[in-house]
Amino acid sequence: MRWLLDHSPIRIGRIVASLLGLCLVLMPLASCGTTETLKSVPLDLGIPAEALNSKVTGSVPDNTVLHVRITFKVDPKLMQKAQNQKIEPGKPSHLEEFAKQIGIDDGTYQKFKDFFSPQGITLKLSKMRTHLSIDAKASSFAKVLQTKFVTHSYNGRNFYAPDAKKPPMVPQFLLGSIEAVTGLDNYSVQPTHQASFTPATSAKAQQAQADCSPPSQTLLPKEIAHAYGVDQLWNQGLHGENMTVNLVEIDGSMKSDIQNYLDCISFKGKVTPINVDGHPQDVLGESTLDIQMVAGLARSANIKVYQTDGTSNNVDDIWVNVNDELQQIIDDNVNNANSGSTVSISLGAAEEEMSQQDMRAIDQSIQQLTKVEHMTVFVASGDCGAFGSHQYGNLSVSFPASDPWSVAVGGTILQVDGGQARAQETSWSDGSNRSSCKNRWGTGGGLSKVFSQPSWQNQTGVKNNLSNGKRQVPDVSAAAYDLAVYFQGQWGSVGGTSAAAPIWATSLALVNQGLLKQGKSFNPSPQLLYDVAKKNNRAYYDVTQGNNLYYKAAQGWDYTTGLGTPNLNDFYNAMVR
């Protein structure tokens, strides 16, 4: 180790003291002084070799604060045990006891603290004991991990990472507990918002009364509700009472915009913003859209808006913030696993532009939300058609929509008749400008290059001449074009699969409400969507027209709209039986 070359008496004394302390920690594992005890091994962050070997443009300043997160390995058998746990409607779940089984034990946690704490680094363990937060200066991490942080220029963008010539080193006995480490680099591209707003007119002056006059050509909540059968659940007294839809956001919203919309629909529920890793700096319309989509379909629901600062200035890995939001939802719901809550995520990035560590960390969070806390996670499939990388002709899908434990939601163009009934529906796409996506090419869909196909993707149309054993996206779809939204003091139209994801998250929350009201259980697994299709072939509207600039809509499941759009009354009846 290079630091042993410093022979000053003070430094040697510190080294001896540190080694003695480390020996005391490791005595149960091996006798002091053995090389096996102190053996360190490199930590592979899963960054492509060509990126790590790209041009180095500088160093990360020592005082830069890095937000490092460790995701611990979880025994798959324990995850399965949690998934099989009987859901008991109306009863608290008390998962703190299960956390002692599924998460790291006190002894392992102490070893991590002993490794990091001597450098003045503080640690925070999640309630499920599967996620560790470590915030410290780059100089502190460089010292404890025996590395240095450098910046690279690669494929037209900059990122930082540990020096490829000095990879981060961790004790071998700790590495066995680690599933993923994030925040030591920001190789993953920033999440892309899946929405675009078109104002109808110039902003109006502030009025004493709510402005409830959206453009006539836009889709209103009552029209979406009637077209998809949501209003038939309303007629049964299901408006989202005591139900929660959790939103994951990287931008904020203006209170006046939200209040105007809520006043117009006589909203009786509650909207609660929850800041994670600081408050948002931008108001870009995504959070506004998501809140309004949920409120418009469930007017008595509890909407929890988990929001973070999505501006990085090339310093942070924003995916760390996103995963922190997911972990906060997990922490907040250890007692609510029987409540039928859902999660909606309207952001993503092409799989090939993500680090393996970020994907593995978020994958485990989604699995915990689904299997342990019984929440279905809906994710927008992306708005660049079949080309999630924003490069026309480069077939790719968006993550985390491609994660097998998320429900990937594609987008459609929905047209209603004078009676607000569903008249026509096609896959949403726009190939008028193929030089630049700008989130307007259409519904994301295709084949994952990372994840294997889950066993439940076996509906008619799923196995086709393009199938290759990988996860196929999307699972379902909903309206993603010309939806009415109130943003920046004016009405306008919004397009994007980020509208479709909260539509589905809200719809399933209403279905779960009906089941719980009858004392019945619910199923949070993505498999549910495919099981329902087998039970009732009218549970979805099969969209057979349109494309996503590569794949065509077809009968049965397809790469543009999945199983189709919700026929919610039939969907609900299939669940009740």
C-alpha positions in Angstrom: 0.0 0.0 0.0 1.4 3.3 -1.0 0.6 5.1 2.2 3.1 2.9 4.1 5.9 4.7 2.3 5.5 7.7 4.6 7.9 6.9 7.5 7.1 9.9 9.8 6.8 8.9 13.5 3.3 10.5 13.8 2.0 8.7 10.6 3.5 5.3 11.7 1.8 5.7 15.1 -1.5 6.4 13.5 -1.1 3.4 11.2 -0.3 1.1 14.1 -3.3 2.3 16.0 -5.6 1.9 13.0 -4.3 -1.7 12.3 -4.8 -2.6 16.0 -8.4 -1.3 15.8 -9.0 -3.2 12.6 -7.6 -6.4 14.1 -10.0 -6.1 17.0 -12.9 -5.8 14.5 -11.8 -8.7 12.5 -10.8 -11.1 15.3 -13.8 -13.3 14.8 -12.9 -13.8 11.1 -9.1 -14.3 11.3 -6.2 -13.8 13.6 -4.5 -10.4 13.6 -1.6 -9.8 11.4 -2.5 -12.3 8.6 -2.6 -11.0 5.1 -6.0 -12.6 4.5 -7.6 -10.4 7.1 -6.4 -7.2 5.5 -6.7 -8.3 1.9 -8.3 -5.6 -0.3 -9.9 -6.2 -3.7 -10.9 -3.8 -6.5 -14.5 -2.7 -6.7 -15.8 -3.0 -10.3 -18.3 -0.2 -10.9 -19.5 -1.6 -14.2 -18.4 1.3 -16.4 -17.5 0.2 -19.9 -13.8 -0.1 -20.5 -13.9 2.3 -23.4 -15.4 5.0 -21.2 -12.9 4.4 -18.3 -10.0 4.6 -20.8 -11.3 7.7 -22.5 -9.5 11.1 -22.2 -8.9 12.3 -18.7 -9.6 16.0 -18.5 -9.0 16.8 -14.8 -9.5 15.8 -11.2 -12.5 16.1 -9.0 -11.8 18.8 -6.3 -11.1 17.4 -2.9 -13.9 19.3 -1.2 -16.6 18.0 -3.6 -19.2 16.1 -1.6 -20.0 12.7 -3.0 -23.3 10.9 -2.2 -22.3 7.3 -2.1 -24.8 4.5 -1.6 -24.3 0.8 -0.9 -27.0 -1.7 -1.8 -26.6 -4.9 0.1 -27.2 -8.4 -1.2 -30.5 -9.9 -0.3 -31.2 -13.7 -0.1 -33.6 -14.4 -3.1 -35.4 -17.0 -0.8 -36.2 -14.2 1.6 -37.5 -12.0 -1.2 -39.7 -14.9 -2.3 -40.9 -15.4 1.3 -41.9 -11.7 1.4 -43.7 -12.0 -1.9 -45.6 -15.0 -0.7 -46.6 -13.3 2.6 -50.4 -13.2 2.9 -51.8 -9.7 2.5 -54.1 -8.8 5.3 -56.4 -5.9 4.3 -56.6 -3.2 6.9 -53.8 -4.4 9.1 -50.4 -2.8 9.7 -47.5 -4.8 8.2 -44.7 -4.2 10.8 -41.8 -5.0 8.5 -39.2 -3.9 11.0 -38.9 -7.5 12.3 -38.5 -8.8 8.7 -35.8 -6.2 8.1 -33.6 -8.1 10.6 -33.8 -11.1 8.3 -33.6 -9.6 4.9 -31.1 -6.8 5.7 -27.5 -6.8 7.1 -27.1 -7.8 10.8 -25.6 -5.6 13.5 -22.1 -7.3 13.2 -21.8 -6.6 9.4 -23.1 -3.0 9.9 -20.4 -2.5 12.5 -17.7 -3.7 10.1 -18.8 -1.1 7.6 -18.8 1.6 10.2 -15.3 0.6 11.4 -14.1 0.8 7.8 -15.5 4.2 7.0 -15.9 6.0 10.3 -12.2 6.6 11.1 -12.2 9.1 8.2 -15.0 11.1 9.8 -17.6 9.7 7.5 -21.2 9.3 8.8 -23.4 6.4 7.7 -27.2 6.0 7.6 -28.9 2.6 7.3 -32.4 2.3 5.8 -35.2 0.8 7.8 -35.1 -2.4 5.8 -31.3 -2.6 6.5 -30.6 -3.1 2.8 -29.4 0.4 1.8 -26.6 2.4 3.3 -26.1 6.2 2.7 -22.6 7.7 3.0 -22.0 11.4 2.3 -18.4 12.7 2.4 -15.9 14.8 0.6 -14.1 13.2 -2.4 -10.8 13.4 -0.5 -12.2 11.3 2.3 -13.5 8.6 -0.1 -10.2 8.7 -2.1 -8.3 8.1 1.1 -10.3 5.2 2.5 -10.7 3.5 -0.9 -7.1 4.1 -2.0 -8.0 5.8 -5.2 -8.4 9.3 -6.8 -11.3 10.7 -8.8 -10.8 12.1 -12.3 -13.0 13.5 -15.0 -13.4 12.1 -18.4 -14.6 13.4 -21.8 -16.5 10.6 -23.6 -19.0 10.6 -26.5 -19.7 14.3 -26.2 -20.3 14.4 -22.4 -18.3 14.6 -19.2 -18.3 12.3 -16.3 -16.2 11.5 -13.2 -15.1 8.2 -11.8 -12.2 6.6 -9.8 -9.0 6.6 -11.8 -8.8 3.4 -13.9 -5.2 3.0 -12.9 -6.2 3.1 -9.2 -9.5 1.4 -8.9 -11.3 1.7 -5.5 -10.3 -1.0 -3.0 -12.4 -2.5 -0.3 -11.7 -5.3 2.2 -12.6 -8.7 0.7 -14.8 -9.5 3.7 -17.0 -6.5 3.0 -17.3 -7.1 -0.8 -19.3 -10.2 -0.2 -22.2 -8.2 1.3 -22.3 -5.6 -1.5 -24.8 -5.8 -4.4 -24.1 -2.4 -5.8 -22.2 0.8 -5.0 -23.4 4.1 -6.6 -22.2 7.7 -6.3 -18.5 7.0 -6.8 -19.1 8.0 -10.5 -21.7 9.8 -12.5 -21.3 7.8 -15.7 -25.0 7.2 -16.1 -26.7 9.9 -18.2 -29.2 12.1 -16.3 -32.8 10.9 -16.3 -34.9 12.3 -19.1 -38.3 13.7 -18.4 -40.9 11.9 -20.5 -43.3 14.9 -21.2 -43.6 17.9 -23.5 -46.0 20.9 -22.8 -47.7 23.0 -25.5 -49.4 26.1 -24.2 -52.8 26.9 -25.8 -52.6 30.6 -25.3 -50.4 33.2 -23.6 -50.5 33.1 -19.8 -53.4 34.9 -18.2 -53.2 37.3 -15.3 -53.8 35.9 -11.8 -57.6 35.6 -11.3 -59.6 35.6 -8.1 -61.4 32.5 -9.3 -59.9 29.3 -10.8 -59.4 29.2 -14.5 -61.3 26.1 -15.5 -61.4 26.5 -19.3 -58.9 24.1 -20.9 -58.6 24.1 -24.7 -61.5 22.3 -26.4 -59.3 19.9 -28.3 -57.5 18.5 -25.3 -58.5 15.3 -23.4 -60.1 16.1 -20.0 -60.0 13.7 -16.9 -63.7 12.9 -17.3 -63.1 11.9 -20.9 -60.2 9.6 -20.0 -62.2 8.2 -17.2 -65.2 7.4 -19.4 -63.1 6.0 -22.3 -61.3 3.6 -20.0 -64.1 2.7 -17.6 -62.7 4.5 -14.6 -66.0 6.3 -14.0 -67.7 2.9 -13.6 -65.5 2.5 -10.5 -66.5 6.0 -9.4 -70.1 4.9 -9.6 -69.3 2.2 -7.1 -68.0 4.8 -4.6 -64.3 4.3 -5.5 -62.6 7.7 -5.7 -59.3 6.9 -4.0 -60.4 7.3 -0.4 -57.6 6.1 1.9 -55.5 5.1 -1.1 -52.0 6.5 -1.9 -50.3 7.0 -5.2 -46.6 7.7 -4.8 -44.9 9.9 -7.4 -41.1 9.9 -8.1 -40.0 13.3 -9.4 -36.8 15.2 -10.2 -38.5 18.6 -10.7 -40.9 20.6 -8.6 -44.3 22.2 -9.2 -45.9 25.6 -8.6 -48.5 25.5 -5.9 -50.7 27.9 -7.8 -50.8 25.6 -10.8 -51.7 22.6 -8.8 -54.3 24.5 -6.7 -56.0 25.8 -9.8 -56.4 22.3 -11.2 -57.6 20.9 -7.9 -60.2 23.6 -7.5 -61.5 22.9 -11.0 -62.1 19.2 -10.3 -63.3 19.7 -6.7 -60.4 17.6 -5.3 -61.0 16.2 -1.8 -57.8 14.3 -1.3 -54.4 15.5 -0.2 -51.2 16.3 -2.1 -48.1 16.0 0.1 -44.6 17.1 -1.3 -41.7 15.2 0.3 -38.2 16.6 -0.3 -35.4 14.0 -0.7 -31.8 15.1 -0.9 -32.8 18.7 -1.0 -35.7 20.5 -2.7 -36.1 20.8 -6.5 -34.5 23.7 -8.3 -36.6 23.5 -11.5 -40.2 23.5 -12.4 -40.3 21.7 -15.8 -43.8 20.4 -15.9 -43.3 16.7 -15.2 -44.3 16.8 -11.6 -47.2 19.1 -12.5 -48.4 16.6 -15.1 -48.2 13.6 -12.8 -50.0 15.2 -9.9 -52.8 16.4 -12.2 -53.2 13.0 -13.9 -53.6 11.3 -10.6 -55.9 13.9 -9.1 -58.2 13.9 -12.1 -58.9 10.2 -11.9 -58.9 9.7 -8.1 -60.4 12.9 -6.6 -60.1 11.7 -3.0 -56.7 10.0 -3.2 -53.6 10.7 -1.1 -50.9 11.9 -3.6 -47.4 11.7 -2.1 -44.9 13.6 -4.3 -41.3 12.5 -3.6 -39.2 15.2 -5.2 -35.5 15.9 -5.5 -33.1 18.3 -7.1 -32.6 17.0 -10.7 -29.9 19.6 -11.5 -26.4 18.1 -11.2 -24.0 20.5 -12.9 -22.0 17.4 -13.7 -21.3 16.8 -10.0 -23.9 14.3 -8.8 -25.3 11.0 -10.1 -28.9 12.0 -10.2 -29.8 8.3 -10.2 -28.6 8.2 -6.6 -31.3 10.8 -5.8 -33.9 8.8 -7.7 -33.0 5.6 -5.8 -33.0 7.6 -2.5 -36.6 8.6 -3.3 -37.5 4.9 -3.8 -35.8 4.1 -0.6 -37.7 6.8 1.2 -40.9 5.3 -0.1 -39.8 2.0 1.3 -38.9 3.5 4.7 -42.2 5.4 4.8 -44.3 2.3 4.2 -42.9 -0.4 6.5 -46.3 -0.5 8.2 -48.4 0.0 5.1 -47.7 -3.1 2.9 -51.4 -4.1 3.1 -52.7 -0.8 1.9 -52.7 -1.3 -1.9 -50.6 1.7 -2.7 -48.9 2.2 -6.1 -45.8 4.0 -7.4 -45.5 6.0 -10.7 -42.1 6.9 -12.3 -42.0 9.1 -15.4 -38.3 9.3 -16.1 -35.7 7.1 -17.7 -32.6 6.7 -19.8 -31.4 4.2 -22.4 -30.0 1.0 -20.9 -26.6 1.4 -22.6 -26.2 4.8 -21.1 -26.6 3.5 -17.5 -23.9 2.0 -15.2 -24.5 -1.5 -14.1 -24.3 -0.3 -10.5 -27.1 2.2 -10.9 -29.3 -0.4 -12.6 -28.7 -3.1 -10.0 -29.4 -0.6 -7.1 -32.7 0.6 -8.6 -33.7 -2.9 -9.6 -33.4 -4.1 -6.0 -35.4 -1.1 -4.7 -38.2 -1.9 -7.2 -38.2 -5.5 -6.2 -38.5 -4.5 -2.5 -41.3 -2.1 -3.3 -43.1 -4.9 -5.2 -42.3 -8.1 -3.2 -41.8 -6.8 0.3 -44.1 -3.8 0.5 -46.7 -5.0 -2.1 -46.7 -1.9 -4.3 -47.0 -2.1 -8.1 -44.4 0.2 -9.7 -45.5 1.8 -13.1 -42.8 3.3 -15.3 -43.1 5.4 -18.5 -41.6 3.5 -21.4 -40.0 6.6 -22.9 -40.9 9.1 -25.6 -38.3 8.4 -28.3 -40.1 5.5 -30.0 -38.0 2.4 -30.5 -34.8 4.5 -30.0 -34.4 5.2 -26.3 -30.9 6.5 -26.8 -32.4 9.5 -28.7 -30.4 8.4 -31.8 -32.7 7.5 -34.7 -32.0 4.0 -35.9 -30.3 2.8 -32.7 -32.8 0.3 -31.2 -32.8 0.6 -27.4 -35.3 0.7 -24.5 -35.5 2.9 -21.5 -34.6 2.0 -17.9 -36.2 1.6 -15.4 -39.1 0.7 -17.6 -37.1 -2.3 -18.8 -36.7 -3.6 -15.3 -38.7 -6.9 -15.1 -40.3 -5.9 -11.8 -41.7 -2.6 -13.1 -44.8 -2.3 -15.3 -43.7 -0.5 -18.4 -46.4 1.8 -19.7 -46.5 2.9 -23.4 -48.5 5.7 -24.9 -51.4 6.0 -27.4 -53.4 8.7 -29.2 -56.9 8.4 -27.8 -59.9 9.9 -29.6 -63.3 10.1 -28.0 -66.7 10.8 -29.5 -69.3 13.4 -28.5 -70.5 11.1 -25.7 -66.9 10.9 -24.4 -66.7 7.2 -25.3 -63.6 5.7 -26.8 -63.9 6.1 -30.6 -60.4 5.3 -31.8 -56.9 4.6 -30.4 -53.6 4.2 -32.1 -49.9 3.9 -31.0 -48.5 7.3 -30.4 -45.6 8.4 -32.7 -44.4 11.3 -34.7 -41.6 10.9 -37.2 -41.8 14.4 -38.7 -38.4 15.3 -37.3 -36.1 12.4 -37.2 -32.9 14.4 -36.5 -33.9 15.2 -32.9 -36.2 13.3 -30.6 -37.1 16.0 -28.0 -39.3 13.4 -26.3 -41.7 13.5 -29.2 -40.9 10.5 -31.4 -43.5 8.4 -29.6 -44.1 5.5 -27.3 -41.0 3.6 -26.2 -40.8 -0.1 -26.8 -38.6 -2.9 -27.8 -36.2 -5.5 -26.5 -34.0 -5.1 -23.4 -30.3 -5.7 -23.8 -29.8 -6.3 -20.1 -32.8 -8.1 -18.5 -34.1 -11.6 -19.3 -37.7 -12.1 -20.1 -39.8 -12.7 -17.0 -41.8 -16.0 -17.0 -45.1 -14.2 -17.0 -44.5 -12.5 -20.3 -46.3 -15.3 -22.1 -49.5 -13.7 -23.4 -50.6 -14.0 -27.1 -48.2 -12.0 -29.2 -45.4 -11.8 -26.7 -43.5 -14.7 -28.4 -42.9 -13.5 -31.9 -40.3 -13.6 -34.6 -38.3 -10.8 -32.9 -38.2 -12.4 -29.4 -34.8 -13.3 -28.2 -35.3 -14.3 -24.6 -34.9 -10.7 -23.3 -37.5 -8.5 -21.5 -40.0 -7.0 -23.9 -41.3 -3.5 -23.4 -44.0 -2.2 -22.8 -46.5 -4.2 -20.7 -49.5 -1.9 -21.1 -50.3 1.6 -22.4 -52.6 4.5 -22.0 -53.3 8.0 -23.5 -50.2 10.0 -24.1 -51.3 12.8 -26.5 -53.1 16.1 -26.1 -54.0 15.8 -22.4 -55.2 19.0 -20.7 -52.7 20.3 -18.0 -52.6 23.6 -16.2 -48.9 24.7 -16.1 -47.2 28.1 -15.5 -50.6 29.9 -15.1 -52.2 28.6 -18.3 -53.9 25.6 -19.8 -52.2 23.6 -22.5 -51.8 20.1 -24.0 -49.2 17.6 -22.8 -47.9 14.5 -24.6 -45.8 11.7 -23.3 -45.8 8.3 -21.7 -45.2 10.1 -18.4 -49.0 10.8 -18.6 -49.7 7.2 -19.2 -47.8 5.9 -16.2 -49.8 7.8 -13.6 -53.0 7.0 -15.4 -52.3 3.3 -14.8 -50.9 3.8 -11.3 -54.2 5.5 -10.3 -56.4 3.0 -12.1 -54.8 0.1 -10.2 -55.1 2.0 -6.9 -58.8 2.3 -7.5 -59.1 -1.4 -8.3 -57.2 -2.2 -5.1 -59.5 0.1 -3.2 -62.5 -1.9 -4.5 -60.8 -5.2 -3.5 -59.9 -4.0 0.0 -63.4 -2.7 0.5 -64.7 -6.2 -0.1 -62.1 -7.7 2.3 -60.2 -9.3 -0.6 -56.5 -9.3 -1.3 -54.7 -7.8 -4.2 -51.6 -8.8 -6.3 -48.8 -6.2 -6.7 -46.7 -8.3 -9.1 -46.4 -7.2 -12.8 -47.6 -10.8 -13.5 -51.1 -9.6 -12.5 -51.4 -7.7 -15.8 -50.8 -10.8 -17.8 -53.0 -13.0 -15.6 -55.9 -10.7 -16.0 -55.6 -10.8 -19.8 -55.9 -14.6 -19.6 -59.0 -14.4 -17.3 -60.8 -11.8 -19.4 -59.9 -10.9 -22.9 -62.0 -7.7 -22.6 -59.9 -6.3 -19.7 -57.8 -4.4 -22.3 -58.5 -2.5 -25.4 -56.2 -4.1 -28.0 -54.5 -1.3 -30.0 -53.8 -2.6 -33.4 -52.9 0.6 -35.4 -49.8 2.7 -35.5 -46.1 2.2 -34.8 -43.2 3.6 -32.7 -41.1 4.4 -35.8 -39.9 0.8 -36.0 -42.3 -1.7 -34.4 -45.9 -1.9 -35.5 -49.0 -2.3 -33.4 -50.6 -5.7 -33.9 -53.3 -8.0 -32.4 -52.4 -9.2 -28.9 -49.3 -8.0 -27.2 -46.9 -5.7 -29.3 -43.8 -3.6 -28.8 -45.8 -0.3 -29.1 -48.6 -0.7 -26.6 -48.1 -4.0 -24.8 -51.3 -5.7 -23.8 -53.3 -2.5 -24.6 -55.1 0.2 -22.7 -57.4 -0.3 -19.7 -61.0 -1.4 -19.9 -61.1 -0.9 -16.2 -64.5 -2.3 -15.3 -63.7 -5.6 -16.9 -60.2 -5.5 -15.4 -61.7 -5.0 -12.0 -64.3 -7.8 -12.4 -61.6 -10.2 -13.5 -59.9 -9.5 -10.2 -63.0 -9.7 -8.0 -63.9 -13.2 -9.3 
